[in-house]
Amino acid sequence: MIRLWLIIGGMVLVTYSVRLSVIVLLRGAEMPPSLVRALRFVPPAALSAIVLPELVTPNGALDLSPGNVRLLAGIIAGVVAWTTRRTLLPIAVGMVALWGLQAVL
């Protein structure tokens, strides 16, 4: 058990030191505007990479049918996100849509 915690602690230290090193090394440097614009797309790209596979492969197989309630709820949440440009509202609407669709379908 102690070995597991040492491994987890080591991983935390490595991850933290890698992130901190970039912050320390780039402290006074100015990034090119093109890089700053590109970095704005990293969070949505990472979130999409995590969420999209769960929406289209709910049971481990590709499912693009109207019976895929996760995909339908994701589309509803996406429309809300696109139109409102908010963060928490699409999550709430998507969850309510998912629960509602699961109850109906």
N, C-alpha and C positions, 0 to 999 in steps of 0.2 A: 504494500500500500504506500509506503514511504517512497519507493522507487517511482510510482506513478506520479506522486505530487512533485518529486524532483524533476521528472520529465516535463510536466506541465509548467512548472516554474521556469525551467530552462527555455521552453518555447516562448513563454511570455517575455523573458529577458531578450531573447534574440529578436523577436518581432518588435518590441519596443525600441531596442537599440538601432535597428535598421531604420525605423521611421524617424527616430530622433536624429540620427546622423544626417538624414536629408535636410531636416529643418535647420540643424546647426550649420551644415555646409553651405546652404543657400540663404543664410540669414541676411546678408547685405546685398545679395545679388538680385538683379532685376530680371524677371523672366520676359521673354519676347511676347508681344501681344498675341501672336498666333498660338503659343503654348497656353496662355491664360484662357483664350477662347476654347481651345481643345479640352482643357481640364474641366470646363463647365459641364461637359458631356459624360464625364466619368461616373458620377453617381447614378444617373438614369440608365447608363449602359450596364453597370454592375447589377442594379436592381432588376433590369429586364432579363439579364442572364440568369438570375436566380428564380424569377417568377415565371417566365415564359415556359420553361420545361414542365413546371407543375400544372400549368393551364392546359397544355396540349397533350400531355401524357399522364393523366391522373392515375391510371392503373398500370403504368409501365409500358403501355402501348399507345401509339399515336391515335388520338380520338378527336376529330374535328367535327363530329356530328352535333346536331342540335340537342342531343341528350346529355352532352357534356356540360354539367351545371357550372363547373369551375371556369370553363372557357366563356360561357355566357356571362357569368358574374364579372369576369375579368374584362370583357368587352364593355359592359356597363360602367365599371370603374374607370376604364380607359377613356370613355366618352366624357365622364364627369371630370376627370383630370384634364382632358384636353380643353374643355369649355370653361372650367373655373380657374385653372392654373393654380390650384391649391394642393396641399400635401395630404392632410389628414381626412378631408372630406371624401376623396375617392376611396380611401381605405375603408372608411365607415360605410359608405354606400355599397362598396363591393362586398363587404361582409354581410350586410343586411340582404343584398341581392342573392348571395350564395345561400344563406339560411332560408330565404323565401323560396328560391328555386328548388332547394333540396326538399322542402316541405311539400311543394306542389308536384314536382316530377318524381 
